[in-house]
Amino acid sequence: MDQYQIKPAPALWLDRLPDRQPSPGPAAAAPRPAGLAPDGPATAVASAAEAPSTAPGQAPATDAASPPAFAAPSLPAPPPETAAARLAREAGQRFGIRILLDGQDWGPDEASRQANIAAVISVMERLPQGVLSAVAGHPHGPLTFVSNMSGRTLDGWQPYGDFPMGFYTNSDQGAEGSHPANEVVLIPGFSDMSIGHEVLHAYHFRSAPPDRYAPALLGDEMRSFMAAAGWRQVGSDQQVLEATDGPWAALNSVYVYAGRPLTYATAAGSSVTLTPPNPLEAFAVAGSIYFTRPSGMPLPDWPEYWAWFSANLGSRVA
């Protein structure tokens, strides 16, 4: 599939940002431990000493109110909750999101699964409350996270082919057709900033209809961001709306960037220059740096970006 096709929202177009070690895994999560098979029902039988006595020629006495007693069948004990499952459950309780484990790949072993789910939690902890409320209260349902090495949505859709690809989508496709969604597809070992990037896509597409993303650029919030950061729309609003049904290149051509070079230093000291193809990507990549960069990474010297995020979304929480 053309990587610029409008469906779904743009995949993370950067390489993984190296703020933690990746934890790649097999294509599917390990099977759950099997429970014990239930024992069969045990029937209680009265002993001879307890049997009622009867006189010769007399019918045995019965107690119509006392039916034969049966022991309840024993049930298998539920499998113990893994630490990864506990983290996913607690994340749902804290942030109103869903982290799905069944049929997903969060890493090859329990330690890596815990680390990768903990990374999602760490990202959510650093985002401002307005972002958290928007993605949890999305009209398509709470933000759902899946993870695999196949670029596969919850329903099995692979819009970018059968290879590792992280992206956000507000629709999904399966055997029963297409339907609205609010979903982030991750790769095991995704960096915190990469996760934050996709969550911010979910935030600014919170009012977009399924499969339509370009209209988000025409709202007051994104117009304000573009003006502050140095983006300019060179086509009409109608051209922007028509770009929803075409390749991403058509949308990119409607915008030009005249702001500062987006160069920053990684936590390891390497210099990286970003060239976002459109304002949607600039919003997500700058926001992920501002809110979810690793502790050892200095904030780049992009004051107009940070002033806008602070004034409109809030500061980094932790």
C-alpha positions in Angstrom: 0.0 0.0 0.0 1.2 3.5 -0.8 2.7 4.8 2.5 1.0 8.1 1.9 -2.5 6.8 1.6 -4.9 8.7 3.8 -6.2 5.6 5.6 -5.3 5.3 8.4 -3.7 8.3 10.0 0.0 8.8 9.2 2.2 6.1 10.6 5.2 7.2 12.6 7.4 8.4 9.8 10.5 8.6 11.9 12.8 5.8 12.9 12.4 4.7 16.5 13.7 7.5 18.8 16.3 5.8 21.0 15.2 6.6 24.5 15.1 3.0 25.7 16.2 -0.4 24.5 13.7 -2.2 22.2 12.3 -5.5 23.4 11.3 -7.3 20.2 9.2 -10.4 20.4 7.5 -13.2 18.5 4.4 -12.4 16.4 2.0 -13.5 19.1 1.8 -13.5 22.9 2.6 -16.6 24.8 -0.5 -18.8 25.6 -2.1 -18.4 28.9 -1.4 -21.2 31.5 -4.0 -23.9 31.3 -6.2 -24.3 34.4 -6.8 -27.6 36.2 -9.6 -29.8 34.9 -12.6 -30.0 37.3 -13.1 -33.0 39.5 -16.3 -35.0 38.9 -19.3 -34.6 41.2 -19.0 -36.7 44.4 -22.3 -38.3 45.7 -22.8 -38.5 49.4 -24.1 -42.0 50.4 -25.5 -42.7 53.9 -23.7 -45.3 55.9 -25.5 -48.4 57.2 -25.4 -47.0 60.7 -27.2 -43.9 59.5 -29.9 -45.8 57.5 -33.4 -45.6 59.1 -34.7 -48.8 60.8 -38.1 -50.3 59.8 -40.3 -53.0 61.4 -41.0 -56.2 59.4 -43.7 -55.5 56.8 -43.4 -51.8 57.3 -42.4 -49.5 54.4 -39.2 -47.6 54.9 -39.7 -44.1 56.4 -38.9 -41.3 54.0 -38.4 -37.6 54.5 -39.9 -35.8 51.5 -38.3 -32.5 52.6 -34.8 -33.9 52.4 -33.6 -34.8 48.9 -30.4 -36.7 48.3 -27.4 -34.5 49.0 -24.8 -33.9 46.3 -21.4 -32.2 46.6 -20.9 -29.2 44.3 -18.4 -29.9 41.6 -15.0 -28.3 42.2 -14.1 -25.5 39.8 -10.6 -24.9 38.4 -8.7 -22.2 40.1 -8.3 -19.1 37.8 -4.7 -18.7 36.5 -2.7 -16.2 38.6 -2.7 -12.7 37.1 0.7 -11.9 35.5 2.5 -8.7 36.4 2.0 -7.5 32.8 -1.8 -8.2 33.0 -1.9 -6.3 36.3 -0.1 -3.3 34.8 -2.6 -3.3 31.9 -5.5 -3.5 34.2 -4.2 -0.7 36.4 -3.5 1.5 33.4 -7.2 1.1 32.4 -8.3 2.1 35.9 -6.0 5.2 36.0 -6.3 6.6 32.5 -9.4 5.1 31.0 -7.4 3.4 28.2 -7.3 -0.2 27.0 -4.1 -2.2 26.7 -4.9 -5.5 25.1 -2.8 -8.5 25.7 -4.7 -11.5 24.2 -3.4 -12.2 20.7 -0.8 -9.5 20.9 3.0 -9.4 21.2 4.3 -7.2 24.0 7.7 -9.0 24.1 9.2 -12.5 24.3 9.2 -12.9 28.0 7.4 -11.5 31.1 10.1 -9.0 31.9 10.0 -7.4 28.4 6.2 -7.4 28.4 6.2 -5.6 31.7 8.7 -3.0 30.4 6.8 -2.3 27.2 3.4 -1.9 29.0 5.2 0.2 31.7 6.4 2.5 28.8 2.8 3.2 27.8 2.0 4.0 31.4 5.0 6.3 31.7 3.9 8.2 28.6 0.4 8.6 29.9 1.8 9.9 33.3 3.7 12.7 31.5 0.8 14.0 29.3 -1.4 16.9 30.5 -4.9 16.1 31.8 -6.5 17.7 28.7 -4.9 15.2 26.4 -5.7 12.3 28.7 -9.4 13.2 29.0 -9.6 13.7 25.2 -8.2 10.3 24.3 -10.1 8.4 27.0 -13.4 10.1 26.2 -13.2 9.8 22.4 -16.5 9.4 20.6 -15.2 6.1 19.1 -14.4 4.7 22.5 -11.4 4.8 24.8 -7.9 4.8 23.3 -6.9 1.1 22.7 -3.3 -0.1 22.5 -2.3 -3.2 20.6 1.3 -4.4 19.9 2.7 -6.7 17.3 5.4 -7.1 14.7 3.0 -7.2 11.8 1.4 -3.7 11.7 -1.9 -5.4 12.6 -4.9 -3.7 14.1 -7.2 -5.3 16.6 -9.4 -6.6 13.8 -6.4 -7.8 11.8 -6.2 -5.0 9.3 -2.7 -4.4 7.9 -2.9 -1.1 6.0 0.9 -0.8 5.6 1.6 -4.5 4.9 2.9 -7.4 7.0 5.9 -5.7 8.7 6.5 -3.8 11.9 4.7 -0.5 11.7 3.4 1.8 14.4 0.4 4.1 13.7 -2.8 5.6 14.9 -6.2 4.9 13.3 -9.7 6.1 13.9 -11.2 3.2 11.9 -10.6 -0.6 11.8 -11.5 -3.3 9.3 -12.3 -7.0 9.8 -14.6 -9.7 8.7 -17.6 -7.7 9.5 -16.5 -4.6 7.5 -15.2 -1.2 8.6 -16.1 0.6 11.8 -15.0 3.5 13.9 -12.0 3.0 16.2 -9.6 4.8 18.4 -6.5 2.7 18.2 -2.8 2.8 18.5 -0.7 0.0 16.9 2.7 -0.3 18.6 5.8 -2.4 18.0 7.4 -4.2 21.0 10.2 -2.0 22.3 8.7 1.3 20.9 10.4 4.3 22.5 8.5 6.6 24.9 8.6 9.4 22.4 7.3 7.2 19.6 4.4 6.1 21.8 3.7 9.8 22.8 3.7 10.7 19.1 0.9 8.3 18.3 -1.1 9.3 21.4 -0.9 13.0 20.3 -2.3 11.9 16.9 -5.2 10.4 18.8 -5.6 13.8 20.6 -5.8 16.0 17.5 -8.0 13.6 15.6 -10.5 13.4 18.5 -13.2 15.1 16.5 -12.4 13.7 13.0 -14.9 11.3 11.4 -13.6 7.7 10.6 -11.0 7.7 7.8 -11.0 11.5 7.6 -8.0 13.3 9.1 -7.4 16.4 7.0 -10.3 18.3 8.6 -8.4 18.4 11.8 -6.0 21.0 10.2 -8.9 23.4 9.7 -9.8 23.8 13.4 -8.8 26.8 15.5 -6.4 24.7 17.6 -4.3 23.6 14.6 -4.5 26.9 12.9 -3.1 28.5 16.1 -0.3 25.9 16.3 0.7 26.5 12.6 0.8 30.2 13.1 3.1 29.9 16.1 5.4 27.2 14.6 5.8 28.7 11.1 3.5 26.6 9.0 1.5 28.2 6.2 -1.4 26.8 4.2 -0.9 27.6 0.5 -4.1 26.0 -0.8 -7.8 26.5 -0.1 -9.8 24.8 2.7 -11.5 22.8 0.0 -8.2 21.5 -1.3 -7.4 20.4 2.2 -10.7 18.6 2.5 -10.3 16.9 -0.9 -6.9 15.7 0.2 -8.6 13.3 2.6 -9.5 11.1 -0.3 -6.1 11.2 -1.9 -2.5 10.3 -1.1 -0.7 12.0 1.8 1.5 13.8 -0.8 -1.6 15.8 -1.9 -2.1 17.0 1.6 1.6 17.8 2.1 1.6 20.0 -1.0 -1.0 22.3 0.6 1.4 23.3 3.4 4.9 24.9 3.5 7.1 25.2 6.6 9.1 28.4 7.2 10.0 27.9 10.8 13.3 27.2 12.5 15.2 24.0 11.7 14.0 21.2 14.0 17.4 20.0 15.2 17.8 18.4 18.6 20.3 16.3 20.6 19.3 12.8 21.7 20.0 11.6 25.2 23.1 9.9 23.8 24.3 13.3 22.4 23.7 12.6 18.7 22.3 15.5 16.6 19.0 14.8 14.7 17.2 17.1 12.3 13.5 16.5 11.7 11.6 17.4 8.5 7.9 16.8 9.2 6.0 16.6 5.9 2.9 18.4 7.2 1.6 20.3 10.3 -0.1 17.1 11.7 3.3 15.4 12.0 5.0 18.5 13.3 2.4 18.7 16.1 2.9 15.1 17.1 6.7 15.0 16.9 7.3 18.3 18.7 4.6 17.4 21.3 6.2 14.0 21.9 9.6 15.7 22.6 8.1 18.3 24.9 6.0 15.9 26.9 7.6 12.4 26.7 11.3 12.9 26.0 13.6 10.8 28.3 15.0 12.4 31.4 18.6 12.6 29.9 17.5 14.5 26.8 17.7 18.3 26.9 14.7 20.3 25.6 15.6 21.6 22.2 15.8 25.3 21.6 12.4 25.7 20.0 10.9 28.3 22.3 7.9 29.2 20.1 6.8 25.5 20.1 7.1 25.1 23.8 5.3 28.4 24.5 2.4 27.2 22.4 2.2 23.7 24.0 2.4 25.2 27.5 -0.3 27.8 26.8 -2.7 25.4 25.0 -2.2 21.9 26.3 -0.2 22.4 29.5 3.3 21.6 30.7 4.9 18.2 31.1 3.4 16.5 34.2 6.4 14.6 35.5 
